[in-house]
């Protein structure tokens, strides 16, 4: 059974599963003193690329809200969002937290789902500049990829993805710099007016044919990509240590056409 500890370490409200009114998880106030037959464990997910300290806080809220039911269950699933592969992640702190909790509840099987840790920084989205549009002095580099189709997470949160070799200019810092020679919006290749983000400052003016690489996009690009209005998925490629590139799969317009048949 999914529980809602009414506490989350996620700052973006769109991704907060424990916000007031959330459709996720049962509140402690909604549970009877004795759990219904068939409920053998609790599941809780309230992290997103979070440090070990966040899990420590969450366990405190779980004990506070649901502690009296912990002796009645066999397992506790603490969900995903634990960025254990980050270079600054406190692995020893995580171990200490889990061991301390296990010592208090030795009968519980404790489960983690660190999916982001496995997918984090596993590959970029590589694009090419196909055109450069200027309007009122603001330059938009049109790419052969789409924020709407290939990086919807960026528009939903929203957040600006890191672009290799470029400086991200956001949080109103772009004001007064939008028309500088090396400052660009990046535009997608769909027909949606809002299929763009900006701004980024490059080391030199962009040219048609230049490569623009969005770092760490493969995880949500692959699971959230769509074929809006016939935009096909990015090709999947594998770069070996010797620099050779193997194409694993390519997509075409026909993939969109046939799935609509």
C-alpha positions in Angstrom: 0.0 0.0 0.0 1.4 3.4 -0.9 1.5 5.8 2.0 1.8 9.6 2.1 4.0 10.8 5.0 2.9 14.4 4.2 6.5 15.3 3.7 8.6 15.6 0.5 12.1 16.6 -0.4 10.9 17.6 -3.9 10.9 21.3 -4.5 9.0 21.4 -7.9 5.3 21.2 -7.1 4.5 19.4 -10.3 6.6 16.5 -9.1 5.6 16.5 -5.5 3.6 13.4 -4.7 3.0 14.5 -1.1 1.5 17.9 -1.8 -1.9 18.7 -0.1 -4.6 17.1 -2.2 -2.2 14.6 -3.9 -3.8 11.6 -5.5 -0.8 9.5 -4.3 -0.7 7.6 -1.0 -2.9 6.9 2.0 -2.7 9.4 4.9 -2.1 8.1 8.4 -5.4 9.6 9.4 -7.2 7.4 7.0 -5.8 4.1 8.3 -7.6 1.8 10.9 -5.7 0.7 14.0 -5.3 -2.8 12.4 -4.3 -2.9 8.8 -6.8 -4.6 6.4 -6.1 -8.2 5.5 -3.6 -8.6 2.6 -1.6 -5.4 3.4 1.9 -6.7 4.0 4.0 -3.7 3.2 4.2 0.1 2.7 5.5 1.9 -0.3 6.6 5.6 -0.2 8.1 7.7 -2.9 8.9 11.3 -2.1 12.4 11.9 -3.5 13.9 13.1 -6.8 17.6 13.1 -7.3 17.9 13.5 -3.5 20.9 13.2 -1.2 21.2 10.7 1.7 20.1 13.3 4.2 16.7 13.5 2.5 16.1 9.8 3.2 17.0 10.3 6.9 14.4 13.1 7.2 11.8 11.0 5.3 12.2 8.0 7.6 11.7 10.3 10.6 8.3 11.4 9.1 7.4 7.8 8.3 8.1 6.8 11.9 6.2 9.8 13.2 3.1 9.3 11.0 3.1 5.5 10.5 5.3 4.1 13.3 2.4 2.2 15.0 1.8 0.2 11.9 5.4 -0.8 11.1 5.2 -3.9 13.4 2.2 -5.1 11.3 4.0 -5.1 7.9 6.8 -7.2 6.4 8.4 -4.8 4.1 9.0 -1.1 3.5 9.7 0.2 0.0 11.3 3.7 0.0 10.8 4.3 -3.7 13.2 6.0 -6.0 14.9 9.3 -6.4 18.0 8.3 -4.4 20.9 9.7 -6.5 23.5 7.3 -5.0 25.9 7.5 -8.0 26.4 11.3 -7.7 30.0 12.1 -6.8 28.9 14.0 -3.7 26.4 11.5 -2.4 27.0 10.4 1.2 27.0 6.6 0.7 28.3 6.0 4.2 25.5 8.2 5.6 22.9 6.2 3.6 24.3 2.9 4.9 24.3 4.2 8.5 20.7 5.4 8.1 19.4 2.1 6.7 21.3 0.0 9.3 20.0 2.2 12.1 16.4 1.8 10.9 16.9 -1.9 10.3 18.1 -2.3 13.9 14.9 -0.7 15.2 12.7 -2.9 12.9 14.6 -6.1 12.2 11.6 -7.8 10.8 11.3 -5.4 7.9 12.7 -6.0 4.5 13.8 -2.5 3.3 13.7 -1.8 -0.4 15.1 1.1 -2.5 14.4 1.8 -6.2 17.3 4.0 -7.2 16.3 4.1 -10.9 17.7 7.6 -11.5 21.1 6.5 -10.1 21.3 3.9 -12.9 20.1 6.2 -15.7 21.7 9.4 -14.5 24.4 10.8 -16.9 24.3 7.7 -19.1 24.0 9.6 -22.4 23.4 13.0 -24.2 20.9 14.0 -26.8 22.9 15.1 -29.9 21.3 17.6 -32.3 22.3 19.6 -35.3 21.5 23.3 -36.2 19.4 23.3 -39.3 18.5 27.0 -39.4 19.0 30.2 -37.5 16.0 32.6 -37.2 16.3 36.2 -36.1 13.4 38.2 -34.9 13.7 41.6 -33.2 17.4 40.9 -32.7 16.7 37.6 -30.8 18.3 34.6 -32.5 16.8 31.1 -32.3 18.9 28.2 -33.5 16.5 25.7 -35.0 17.5 22.1 -34.2 16.6 18.7 -35.6 15.3 17.7 -32.2 12.3 18.9 -30.2 11.8 20.0 -26.6 8.1 19.1 -27.0 8.8 15.7 -28.4 12.2 14.6 -27.0 12.7 16.7 -23.9 9.2 17.3 -22.5 10.5 17.1 -18.9 12.4 20.4 -19.5 9.1 22.2 -20.4 7.1 20.5 -17.6 9.3 21.2 -14.6 10.6 23.5 -16.2 14.4 23.4 -16.3 17.1 24.3 -18.8 19.2 21.3 -19.8 23.0 21.7 -19.8 24.4 22.2 -23.3 28.0 21.1 -23.8 30.3 24.1 -24.3 27.6 26.7 -23.6 26.6 28.7 -20.6 23.0 28.5 -19.5 21.4 31.9 -18.9 18.2 31.7 -16.9 16.3 33.1 -13.9 16.0 36.5 -15.6 19.8 36.8 -16.0 19.3 37.0 -19.7 17.7 40.4 -19.5 19.8 42.8 -21.5 21.9 40.1 -23.1 19.3 38.4 -25.3 20.7 40.1 -28.5 24.4 39.5 -27.9 26.3 37.9 -30.7 26.7 34.4 -29.1 23.5 34.3 -27.2 20.7 32.1 -28.6 17.4 30.5 -27.9 17.2 26.9 -29.0 14.1 25.9 -31.0 12.7 22.5 -31.7 11.5 21.2 -35.1 7.9 20.7 -34.2 5.0 23.1 -35.2 4.3 24.0 -31.6 5.0 27.7 -30.9 6.3 26.9 -27.4 8.8 24.3 -28.6 11.8 26.4 -27.6 13.9 27.3 -24.6 16.5 29.9 -23.9 18.9 31.3 -23.4 22.4 29.8 -23.9 25.6 31.7 -24.5 28.1 29.9 -26.9 31.8 30.4 -27.3 31.3 31.5 -30.9 28.3 32.3 -33.2 26.4 29.2 -34.2 26.4 28.1 -37.8 24.0 25.8 -39.7 25.4 22.3 -39.4 26.9 22.9 -35.9 26.3 20.1 -33.3 24.5 21.1 -30.1 24.7 18.4 -27.4 22.2 18.3 -24.5 23.9 16.6 -21.6 22.3 13.8 -19.6 19.1 13.5 -21.6 18.9 9.8 -22.4 16.8 8.7 -19.3 13.8 11.0 -19.7 14.3 11.4 -23.4 13.7 7.7 -24.0 10.8 7.2 -21.6 8.9 10.4 -22.3 9.5 11.0 -25.9 6.5 11.2 -28.2 5.8 11.5 -32.0 3.7 14.7 -31.9 2.6 15.6 -35.5 5.0 13.1 -37.0 8.3 14.0 -35.3 10.1 10.7 -35.1 12.2 9.6 -32.1 15.9 10.2 -31.9 18.2 7.5 -33.1 19.8 5.4 -30.4 23.5 5.1 -30.7 26.3 3.6 -28.7 29.8 5.2 -28.6 32.6 2.9 -27.7 35.8 3.8 -25.9 37.7 3.8 -29.1 35.4 6.4 -30.5 33.5 4.2 -32.9 29.7 4.6 -32.9 27.2 1.8 -33.4 23.7 2.6 -34.4 21.3 0.5 -32.3 18.0 1.8 -33.8 16.8 4.5 -36.2 13.3 5.9 -36.4 11.5 7.3 -39.4 8.2 9.0 -40.2 6.8 5.6 -41.1 7.0 4.6 -37.4 4.6 7.4 -36.6 2.4 6.6 -39.6 2.1 2.9 -38.8 1.3 3.3 -35.1 -1.6 5.5 -36.2 -2.9 2.9 -38.6 
